[in-house]
Amino acid sequence: MVLLKDTDCTIVRLAKKGTVCQPVCGSAKIIDGDGDIRDPILWERNLEGVDVVFHFAAQTSTYTANADPLADHAVNVLPMLHLLDTCRQRGFRPTVCFASTVTIAGIPKRLPVDESHDAQPLTVYDLHKKMAEQYLCWYASQGWVQGITLRLANVYGPGPHSRQNDRGILNQMIRRALAGEALTVYGAGEQLRDYLYIEDAARAFAVAAVHAEMLNGRRFVLGSGVGHSIAETLKMVAARAAARTGRAVEVRNVTPPEALSPIEQRNFVADSRQFREATGWNPHISLSEGIDRTMEELS
């Protein structure tokens, strides 16, 4: 796989103020910057000459979004609008690849879920992600940018800690298992999830940018296409951690909290056929291999 860091290009990494970006070795020129994505000046200063924008910045907790919808709107909707309208006003024409979420579908009526499934947001977070998608689609339809949305399933793998306790759950459980701590499953843990390894997700965004003209204005569901129950997944984590550390890891079934969001009770498996057929992308890393790779990085 050819990585962006190994290509002859310039990569501008914009992060939240105070973020320490990991050093990158490769052929690409790396420029690091920081700022507030809610500030339109940030976009005016950083979009000139840019060919592709990978928009990953977001507030990702459904509970935080529900508790303060105005603050969530300011983080998950307005920055997209500032980005797009800066392009319109200044005549920039980048490709914008936006990281959205499969939970926009709400409680799926059928499995697997593809792009034909109606969007039925159950949370403020999902509602705002849908709004950002719609802005991108509309600006793309006007010719001011090229826009592609990838609705991501449960992404996991090596990387920094999530700032939100209700995100990056699989990574959290992997860390706990390596430390010999018990893993907790709400109820029987029968709900299905589609876990997408971070390397496969990153490759999908790079492929989307390469095929921007063909994909312009479209939304795609992105996942591994394989469903695993939460209980099955955590038993796999416990077993692989025990094999690595020599310590048994307990998996406990606990009563779900009363405030648990209905979106947590859904079953989900992705049908990414449209994206695969359009780009040739395929997920390469199975859940078991992805867990092993993540443990290797975290050990």
Secondary structure in CASP SS format (residue, H / E / C, confidence):
PFRMAT SS
TARGET T0000
AUTHOR 0000-0000-0000
METHOD secondary structure of the structure
MODEL  1
M C 1.00
V C 1.00
L C 1.00
L H 1.00
K H 1.00
D H 1.00
T C 1.00
D C 1.00
C C 1.00
T E 1.00
I E 1.00
V E 1.00
R E 1.00
L E 1.00
A E 1.00
K E 1.00
K C 1.00
G C 1.00
T C 1.00
V C 1.00
C C 1.00
Q C 1.00
P C 1.00
V C 1.00
C C 1.00
G C 1.00
S C 1.00
A C 1.00
K E 1.00
I E 1.00
I E 1.00
D E 1.00
G E 1.00
D E 1.00
G E 1.00
D C 1.00
I C 1.00
R C 1.00
D C 1.00
P H 1.00
I H 1.00
L H 1.00
W H 1.00
E H 1.00
R H 1.00
N H 1.00
L C 1.00
E C 1.00
G C 1.00
V C 1.00
D C 1.00
V E 1.00
V E 1.00
F E 1.00
H E 1.00
F C 1.00
A C 1.00
A C 1.00
Q C 1.00
T C 1.00
S C 1.00
T H 1.00
Y H 1.00
T H 1.00
A H 1.00
N H 1.00
A H 1.00
D C 1.00
P H 1.00
L H 1.00
A H 1.00
D H 1.00
H H 1.00
A H 1.00
V H 1.00
N H 1.00
V C 1.00
L H 1.00
P H 1.00
M H 1.00
L H 1.00
H H 1.00
L H 1.00
L H 1.00
D H 1.00
T H 1.00
C H 1.00
R H 1.00
Q H 1.00
R H 1.00
G C 1.00
F C 1.00
R C 1.00
P C 1.00
T E 1.00
V E 1.00
C E 1.00
F E 1.00
A E 1.00
S E 1.00
T E 1.00
V H 1.00
T H 1.00
I H 1.00
A H 1.00
G C 1.00
I C 1.00
P C 1.00
K C 1.00
R C 1.00
L C 1.00
P C 1.00
V E 1.00
D C 1.00
E C 1.00
S C 1.00
H C 1.00
D C 1.00
A C 1.00
Q C 1.00
P C 1.00
L C 1.00
T C 1.00
V H 1.00
Y H 1.00
D H 1.00
L H 1.00
H H 1.00
K H 1.00
K H 1.00
M H 1.00
A H 1.00
E H 1.00
Q H 1.00
Y H 1.00
L H 1.00
C H 1.00
W H 1.00
Y H 1.00
A H 1.00
S H 1.00
Q C 1.00
G C 1.00
W C 1.00
V C 1.00
Q E 1.00
G E 1.00
I E 1.00
T E 1.00
L E 1.00
R E 1.00
L E 1.00
A C 1.00
N E 1.00
V E 1.00
Y E 1.00
G C 1.00
P C 1.00
G C 1.00
P C 1.00
H C 1.00
S C 1.00
R C 1.00
Q C 1.00
N C 1.00
D C 1.00
R C 1.00
G C 1.00
I H 1.00
L H 1.00
N H 1.00
Q H 1.00
M H 1.00
I H 1.00
R H 1.00
R H 1.00
A H 1.00
L H 1.00
A C 1.00
G C 1.00
E C 1.00
A C 1.00
L E 1.00
T E 1.00
V E 1.00
Y E 1.00
G C 1.00
A C 1.00
G C 1.00
E C 1.00
Q C 1.00
L E 1.00
R E 1.00
D C 1.00
Y E 1.00
L E 1.00
Y E 1.00
I H 1.00
E H 1.00
D H 1.00
A H 1.00
A H 1.00
R H 1.00
A H 1.00
F H 1.00
A H 1.00
V H 1.00
A H 1.00
A H 1.00
V H 1.00
H C 1.00
A H 1.00
E H 1.00
M H 1.00
L H 1.00
N C 1.00
G C 1.00
R E 1.00
R E 1.00
F E 1.00
V E 1.00
L E 1.00
G C 1.00
S C 1.00
G C 1.00
V C 1.00
G C 1.00
H E 1.00
S E 1.00
I H 1.00
A H 1.00
E H 1.00
T H 1.00
L H 1.00
K H 1.00
M H 1.00
V H 1.00
A H 1.00
A H 1.00
R H 1.00
A H 1.00
A H 1.00
A H 1.00
R H 1.00
T H 1.00
G C 1.00
R C 1.00
A C 1.00
V C 1.00
E C 1.00
V E 1.00
R E 1.00
N E 1.00
V E 1.00
T C 1.00
P C 1.00
P C 1.00
E C 1.00
A C 1.00
L C 1.00
S C 1.00
P H 1.00
I H 1.00
E H 1.00
Q H 1.00
R C 1.00
N C 1.00
F C 1.00
V C 1.00
A E 1.00
D C 1.00
S C 1.00
R H 1.00
Q H 1.00
F H 1.00
R H 1.00
E H 1.00
A H 1.00
T H 1.00
G C 1.00
W C 1.00
N C 1.00
P C 1.00
H C 1.00
I C 1.00
S C 1.00
L H 1.00
S H 1.00
E H 1.00
G H 1.00
I H 1.00
D H 1.00
R H 1.00
T H 1.00
M H 1.00
E H 1.00
E H 1.00
L H 1.00
S C 1.00
END
